[in-house]
Amino acid sequence: MLLHIALVSITNEVTLAQLAPISAAIQKQISRDFGPMWNVEATVDAFGKLEDVPVGYWHVLLQDEISSGAAGLHKRDDNKQPFALVALTTNWPVFMSHEVLEMLVDPQGTLTRAGNSLKAGQGRVEYLIEVCDPCQASEFAYSVNSVMVSDFYTPQYFDPVKSSGVRYSFSGNVRGPREVLDGGYLSWFDPQTRHLFQLEVDGKKKSITNRGEVPFGAESLRAFSDSVSTHRRDAVIKGSSRRGLQLSAATDYRKNASLDKPKLTAVDNAQAAQARNLRVQLEKLTKAK
């Protein structure tokens, strides 16, 4: 089934013209990298305002800040349709990619994969399918059309044993099943206690934290995980910008959303040259008439 994603900026700091190349990069990421691995097909389009979005599209909204202080959240509307929020932060295109990819694999935020717990003595648990969280930090992002997009793990990520020649994340930084990279985390539900647990990695430090009982009335496992993971989601913001990539910033704008006019990069100059060359060809065609 072909899915449709709408990207909309509801902050005055990012225009439709700035959002369009991000949309194109995420579309290319899905068509070329993500879709074949996860067996999903989707269109990704940028729109100027909410009223322009056709019925049937899932929304990913860029806004100045999110009330919880998070950099990104998955939600469901009154009709149980998924949507996501992305805060205006450093490297927000990485988070926009992150939210889109996770929405495509698990729109309702309820999918899990059974496996042996990483916590000693816990037995079998249900791991949440959050394809970007273990490798979410900006340092593991990669470039599409010179735009930073999120790395993601592959369907083999929950294999019971490590196998040679298997790709566990698109970038190759994740080298085995259920491995979590610096700044990332992995969540699972323990059916015996109904508690959510998370493995967090900070440098060489690894810790498993009990996040408490998941309420029976919780919107979804992912929503509960998001609500207790704001501090982990901030890890993606801390990654440094890469020279020549588009729409990278140097500050967290959630408390004071204001983007300085970006300086031209080699990417911008190349695109400008391409546009000039095309205009020359159009002028020649016009004169030929």
Protein Blocks (a to p, Z undefined) as FASTA:
>chain_A
ZZddddddfbfkbcfklmmmmmmmmmmmmmmmmmmmnopacdddddfbfklpcghiacdd
ddfbdfklpabdcdddfkopacddddddehklmmmmmmmmmmmmmmnopaccddddfbgh
klpadddddfklmmmpfklgcceehiacdddddfklmgfbdcehiafbfnomagbehiac
ehiacddddfklopacddddehjbccdddebjadfklfblklmmmmmmmmmmmmmmmpcc
dehiahiafbdfklogcdddddddfklmmmmmmmmmmmmmmmmmmmmZZ
